[in-house]
Amino acid sequence: MADSLTLRIITPEKVLMETQAQSVQFPAQDGLTGVLKGHAPLVAALDAGVLSWKGSEGDQEMFISGGFCEVRDNVVRVVTESGEPVSEIDVDRAEKSAVRARERMAGKNIDFDAAEFDLVRAQAALRRSLMRQAAGRRTRR
């Protein structure tokens, strides 16, 4: 692909994938952001959501759990805690995760700093779980 970008998705354990793409869209903290070849340098904080790209194999999607993205010299680097192809999302597992997060939130007294921190973590876990469910259900229609 002459008019392509290199997309790298990186977790703490490994490089999940590296591929060529014509375009990339990622869920930045301040909204969905699109990148084409020749994009200006950019660093963005990522939200949990669906990272999508158009490559030689057609449109592809991966659920990411936040992190950050760097765009420079036609390379898009996505650094995230975890990522999974949307087609492989286990919606039942995501629903159970949401139930556990809600239970943790309901049982917390936020009068103490540690409990408040746990509440924030539970809220983030709930958000990720709900986003995974939405992404997983979207592909099963």
Secondary structure, DSSP 4 states (H G I P E B T S, - for coil): -TT-EEEEEE-SS-EEEEEEEEEEEEEETTEEEEEETTPPPEEEEEEEEEEEEEETTEEEEEEEEEEEEEEETTEEEEE-S-EEEGGG--HHHHHHHHHHHHHHHHT--TTSHHHHHHHHHHHHHHHHHHHHHHHHHHHT-
